[in-house]
Amino acid sequence: MKNLIPSSVYVIVGEIFIIFVVSVAVLILTAICLAIYKRDLFPRFTLFVLNLFYQPSKLFLGYFHINPVIVDEIGIALMNSVYKDAYGKTPMDKRLLFLPQCLRNLECPAKTSPQEGIMCEECGRCGIAEIKRMCDERGINICINPGGEFVKRAIRDKKPMAAIGIACQHDLYEGMRYVTSKGIPAVGVVLSKSGCVMTKVNWEEVRENLFYRRSYGIL
């Protein structure tokens, strides 16, 4: 049977494919270089490129045995740079703080509500009680995330003007991407000790970001 497609067509298709692969590799490398070396110069553009090539960038770094979590850390730093001023202009009572449940003590007596998340009883076994008291004084909403789709549900139901999250690198990056995609400025603080239980965070850094005011610094 005669081949209806000339061999020259396959050659052309192969060449186009190779050019495409090389171009994507160059763009990924550009995204990583921009994110590492020029993120303060063009933060919005760098963030756009990084988001566009998020998964390929992780695969690229993994191929060279470089910890791909650096992509999440850079993305968080970029979003903090891009959105912190807008976050700082929002009223305190229009802000929403997301905390991960892994910050709790193993003996935490709190119950879980489908609408409100984990309900802190301020037992004092972890640092959440103190930050909750400070949030209550300023009218800031606080949600302890039990997991799943809770962040999306809380954003939909509470309709905050700004949000701040504390989590491990990957979860924080994904959460901030979702929140900012809804037009809500968000900032984040990475856990200083990650894991599924008894994690830690720099509470001073949390307070500095949580109560940040654009015109006056920390309230």
C-alpha positions as CSV (number, residue, x, y, z in Angstrom):
1,M,0.0,0.0,0.0
2,K,1.3,3.4,-1.0
3,N,2.2,5.8,1.8
4,L,-0.2,8.8,1.3
5,I,2.0,11.1,3.5
6,P,5.4,12.0,2.1
7,S,8.4,11.3,4.4
8,S,9.3,15.0,4.1
9,V,6.2,15.9,6.1
10,Y,7.3,13.7,9.0
11,V,10.7,15.4,8.9
12,I,9.0,18.8,9.1
13,V,6.7,17.7,11.9
14,G,9.8,16.3,13.8
15,E,11.7,19.5,13.4
16,I,8.7,21.6,14.6
17,F,8.4,19.3,17.7
18,I,12.1,19.6,18.5
19,I,11.9,23.4,18.2
20,F,8.8,23.4,20.4
21,V,10.5,21.3,23.1
22,V,13.7,23.5,23.0
23,S,11.6,26.7,23.2
24,V,9.7,25.4,26.2
25,A,12.9,24.4,27.9
26,V,14.3,27.9,27.3
27,L,11.2,29.6,28.7
28,I,11.3,27.4,31.8
29,L,14.9,28.3,32.4
30,T,14.1,31.9,31.8
31,A,11.2,31.7,34.3
32,I,13.5,30.2,37.0
33,C,16.3,32.7,36.4
34,L,13.9,35.6,36.5
35,A,12.3,34.3,39.7
36,I,15.7,33.8,41.4
37,Y,17.7,36.8,40.2
38,K,15.2,39.5,39.0
39,R,12.1,38.9,41.1
40,D,12.3,42.4,42.7
41,L,12.7,44.1,39.3
42,F,9.6,42.7,37.5
43,P,7.6,40.9,40.2
44,R,4.3,40.8,38.4
45,F,5.8,39.6,35.1
46,T,8.0,37.1,36.9
47,L,5.0,35.8,38.9
48,F,3.0,35.4,35.6
49,V,5.8,33.5,34.0
50,L,6.4,31.3,37.1
51,N,2.7,30.5,37.3
52,L,2.6,29.6,33.6
53,F,5.5,27.2,33.9
54,Y,4.9,26.1,37.5
55,Q,4.8,22.3,37.0
56,P,7.5,22.2,34.2
57,S,9.8,24.3,36.4
58,K,9.4,21.8,39.3
59,L,10.1,18.9,36.9
60,F,13.1,20.8,35.4
61,L,14.6,21.3,38.9
62,G,13.9,17.8,39.9
63,Y,15.7,16.5,36.9
64,F,18.8,18.2,38.1
65,H,18.3,17.0,41.7
66,I,17.4,20.5,42.9
67,N,14.7,20.6,45.6
68,P,11.6,21.8,43.6
69,V,10.1,23.4,46.7
70,I,12.2,26.4,45.7
71,V,9.6,27.1,43.1
72,D,6.9,27.4,45.8
73,E,9.1,29.6,48.0
74,I,9.8,32.0,45.1
75,G,6.2,32.1,44.2
76,I,5.2,33.0,47.7
77,A,7.9,35.7,47.9
78,L,6.7,37.2,44.6
79,M,3.0,37.2,45.7
80,N,4.0,38.8,49.0
81,S,5.8,41.5,47.1
82,V,3.0,42.1,44.6
83,Y,0.0,42.1,47.0
84,K,1.3,43.3,50.3
85,D,0.5,47.0,49.7
86,A,-3.0,46.2,48.6
87,Y,-3.4,43.9,51.6
88,G,-2.1,46.7,53.9
89,K,-4.8,49.1,52.7
90,T,-7.7,46.9,53.7
91,P,-9.5,47.5,57.0
92,M,-8.7,45.0,59.8
93,D,-12.3,43.8,60.0
94,K,-12.2,42.8,56.3
95,R,-9.2,40.5,56.7
96,L,-9.2,36.8,57.0
97,L,-6.4,34.7,58.6
98,F,-6.0,31.1,57.6
99,L,-4.1,28.8,60.0
100,P,-3.3,25.1,59.4
101,Q,-4.6,22.6,61.9
102,C,-1.1,21.1,62.2
103,L,-0.1,24.1,64.4
104,R,-2.4,22.7,67.2
105,N,-1.2,20.7,70.2
106,L,-1.9,17.0,70.1
107,E,-4.2,17.4,73.1
108,C,-6.2,20.2,71.5
109,P,-9.8,20.0,72.7
110,A,-11.3,22.1,69.8
111,K,-14.3,20.8,67.8
112,T,-14.7,21.2,64.1
113,S,-17.5,23.1,62.3
114,P,-18.1,22.5,58.5
115,Q,-18.7,26.3,58.2
116,E,-16.2,27.8,60.6
117,G,-13.4,25.2,60.6
118,I,-11.7,24.2,63.8
119,M,-13.1,26.2,66.7
120,C,-10.3,27.2,69.0
121,E,-11.2,27.1,72.7
122,E,-8.1,29.2,73.7
123,C,-6.8,26.4,75.9
124,G,-3.2,27.9,75.6
125,R,-1.6,24.6,74.6
126,C,-0.3,26.2,71.4
127,G,0.3,29.7,69.9
128,I,-3.1,29.9,68.2
129,A,-4.9,31.2,71.3
130,E,-2.8,34.3,71.6
131,I,-3.1,35.2,67.9
132,K,-6.8,34.6,68.1
133,R,-7.2,37.0,71.0
134,M,-5.3,39.7,69.1
135,C,-7.5,39.0,66.0
136,D,-10.7,39.2,68.0
137,E,-9.6,42.6,69.5
138,R,-9.1,44.0,65.9
139,G,-12.1,42.3,64.3
140,I,-10.0,40.1,62.1
141,N,-11.7,36.8,61.0
142,I,-9.7,33.7,61.8
143,C,-10.1,30.2,60.3
144,I,-8.2,27.1,61.3
145,N,-8.3,25.1,58.2
146,P,-9.3,21.4,58.7
147,G,-8.3,20.6,55.1
148,G,-10.2,19.8,51.9
149,E,-12.0,22.6,50.1
150,F,-12.3,24.7,53.3
151,V,-10.3,27.7,52.0
152,K,-12.5,28.0,48.9
153,R,-15.7,27.7,51.0
154,A,-14.5,30.3,53.5
155,I,-13.6,32.8,50.8
156,R,-17.0,32.3,49.2
157,D,-19.0,32.6,52.4
158,K,-17.0,35.2,54.3
159,K,-16.1,37.4,51.3
160,P,-13.0,39.0,52.8
161,M,-11.2,42.0,51.2
162,A,-7.8,40.5,52.0
163,A,-6.4,37.3,53.3
164,I,-3.2,36.0,55.0
165,G,-2.2,32.3,55.2
166,I,0.2,30.2,57.2
167,A,1.1,26.8,55.7
168,C,3.9,24.7,54.3
169,Q,5.4,25.9,51.0
170,H,3.2,23.9,48.5
171,D,-0.1,24.4,50.3
172,L,0.6,28.1,50.9
173,Y,1.5,28.7,47.3
174,E,-1.6,26.9,46.0
175,G,-3.9,28.7,48.5
176,M,-2.5,32.1,47.7
177,R,-2.9,31.5,44.0
178,Y,-6.5,30.6,44.5
179,V,-7.3,33.6,46.7
180,T,-5.5,36.1,44.4
181,S,-7.3,34.6,41.4
182,K,-10.5,35.8,43.0
183,G,-9.2,39.4,43.1
184,I,-8.4,39.3,46.8
185,P,-4.9,40.4,47.8
186,A,-3.1,37.8,49.9
187,V,0.1,37.4,51.8
188,G,1.6,34.4,53.4
189,V,4.0,33.1,56.0
190,V,5.8,29.7,55.6
191,L,5.9,27.3,58.5
192,S,9.3,27.2,60.1
193,K,8.8,23.5,60.9
194,S,6.6,21.6,58.5
195,G,4.9,18.2,58.8
196,C,1.5,16.9,59.6
197,V,1.5,17.5,63.4
198,M,2.9,19.9,65.9
199,T,4.4,22.2,63.3
200,K,5.9,25.6,64.1
201,V,5.8,29.2,62.7
202,N,7.5,32.4,63.6
203,W,4.6,34.1,65.4
204,E,6.4,37.5,65.3
205,E,6.5,37.3,61.5
206,V,2.9,36.3,61.5
207,R,2.0,39.4,63.6
208,E,4.1,41.7,61.4
209,N,2.2,40.6,58.3
210,L,-1.2,40.1,59.9
211,F,-1.5,43.7,61.3
212,Y,0.4,45.4,58.5
213,R,-0.9,48.8,57.4
214,R,0.3,50.4,54.2
215,S,0.5,53.9,55.5
216,Y,1.6,53.3,59.0
217,G,3.4,50.0,59.2
218,I,2.4,47.6,61.9
219,L,-0.7,48.7,63.9
